[in-house]
Amino acid sequence: MIMIMMMEVIRNMPSLKHFHILFVLVSMSLCVFLAFWTFNHNLMQYFYLSIILLLAVGFYGFKFYGKAQKLSL
């Protein structure tokens, strides 16, 4: 009985691709929040850093999604 329940839980888990895309989106949203917070507190060097990180994570996510589509993951 327990094995059947465990197999059902494992079957309903999201794939690694979906988890990775979710992680990239959460990282990007945290970069947006950091940019907003640092702009309001007049910490411009961290504002620019958060914008650069936002672009880098977005670029990485875009490349990952394209590669995942090619590999049909």
Beta strands, then each sheet from edge to edge (+ up, - down):
end
